Structures are given as C-alpha cells and as structure tokens.
C-alpha cells in the first residue's frame, strides 16, 4: 500500500514546528519528533491551548492519529518536490479534460452547420 501526499508531507515536516488541532478543538504546537503512517505524532516542547484559550506547556506529547482534525505545517513546504509531480498530474488531467470539451463543442458546431 502506498501512502498519499498528506502523509508524505507530514513526514517531510519532521524536526519542524507544526500545529495540530484535535477533534476536541485543542491545539498543540511544537517540534515534530516522530510520525508514522497512521499520523500518530510525538511532539517535543509542546504548547497546548485548550478550547477555552488557556495555554500550558508540555515537554512531550503523543497524539493519536485518529484524533487529529488537521495539521498546519510551515509555509516552506508549499514548494516541496512532491507537489511538482502532483501539479504535473493535475495539468495532464486538466489538458485532457479541456481537449474533450473542445472536441465536443467542435462536433456541436459542425452538426449545426450541416444542412438538413
């Protein structure tokens, strides 16, 4: 089984500061130490912000992947090499879709021009 782009991206974020929101609405921000393919995360120097806005600090936090709502990674990852492959695939798919639409429109125009 191959992993998708989000899992590859979060693996690239190892040793960087990330922010995780869990399903309860709490936020965890710190250095990502370890991550596995099910998104179980180990975070060092973690700042925890509860739903009511109270902040606390933990040396290490382990977050179960099934409890994660979303992850915020540093902006520098928008230029990650994996996205060029995804962009190229999207471009090819988009080009094929545009060609198909153009062919359909061309056929409609030709059909209208034929005398009946």
C-alpha positions in Angstrom: 0.0 0.0 0.0 1.4 3.4 -1.0 1.0 6.5 1.2 -0.7 9.6 -0.1 0.6 13.2 -0.4 -0.6 14.3 3.0 1.3 11.6 4.8 4.4 12.2 2.7 4.1 16.0 3.5 3.8 15.4 7.3 6.8 13.0 7.1 8.8 15.9 5.5 7.7 18.1 8.4 9.7 16.0 10.9 12.0 18.2 13.0 10.0 21.3 12.2 7.4 23.3 14.2 3.9 22.2 13.4 0.5 22.9 14.8 -2.1 20.2 15.3 -5.8 20.6 16.1 -7.5 17.6 17.5 -11.2 16.7 17.3 -11.9 18.3 20.7 -10.7 21.7 19.4 -7.5 21.8 21.4 -4.3 23.0 19.7 -0.8 21.5 20.1 2.2 23.4 18.7 5.8 22.1 18.9 8.6 20.3 17.2 7.5 17.1 15.4 9.9 14.4 16.6 8.2 11.2 15.2 5.3 10.4 12.9 4.0 7.2 11.5 1.7 6.4 8.5 -1.4 6.4 10.7 -0.4 10.0 11.7 0.4 9.1 15.3 2.7 12.0 16.4 5.3 12.7 19.0 5.8 16.4 19.7 8.6 18.0 21.8 8.4 21.4 23.5 4.7 21.5 23.1 2.4 24.4 23.8 -1.1 23.2 24.4 -4.0 25.6 24.0 -7.4 24.4 25.3 -10.8 25.2 23.8 -11.3 28.0 26.4 -8.0 29.6 25.4 -5.9 28.5 28.4 -2.3 27.7 27.5 0.0 25.2 29.1 3.4 23.7 28.3 4.4 20.0 28.0 7.9 18.6 27.4 6.5 15.8 25.1 3.0 15.0 23.8 1.9 11.9 22.0 -1.2 12.5 19.8 -3.1 9.6 18.3 -3.6 10.0 14.6 -7.3 9.2 14.7 -7.9 12.2 16.9 -6.3 14.7 14.5 -8.6 17.1 12.7 -5.9 19.0 10.8 -2.2 19.8 10.8 -0.5 23.1 10.0 3.0 22.7 8.6 5.5 25.5 7.8 4.8 27.6 4.6 8.1 26.4 3.1 6.6 23.0 2.4 4.4 24.5 -0.4 7.5 24.3 -2.5 8.1 20.6 -1.7 9.3 18.4 -4.6 6.3 16.1 -4.2 3.9 18.8 -5.3 5.6 19.2 -8.7 4.6 15.6 -9.5 1.1 16.3 -8.3 0.9 19.5 -10.3 2.1 17.8 -13.4 -0.5 15.0 -13.0 -3.2 17.6 -12.5 -2.1 19.6 -15.5 -2.2 16.5 -17.7 -5.7 15.6 -16.4 -6.8 19.2 -17.0 -5.4 19.3 -20.5 -7.2 16.0 -21.4 -10.5 17.4 -20.0 -10.1 20.6 -22.0 -9.4 18.7 -25.2 -12.5 16.6 -24.6 -14.7 19.7 -24.1 -13.2 21.3 -27.2 -13.9 18.2 -29.3 -17.5 18.1 -28.0 -18.0 21.8 -28.9 -16.4 21.4 -32.3 -18.8 18.4 -33.0 -21.8 20.5 -32.0 -20.7 23.4 -34.2 -20.2 21.1 -37.2 -23.6 19.5 -36.6 -25.3 22.9 -36.6 -23.5 23.9 -39.8 -24.8 20.8 -41.8 -27.9 21.5 -43.9 -30.8 19.3 -43.0 
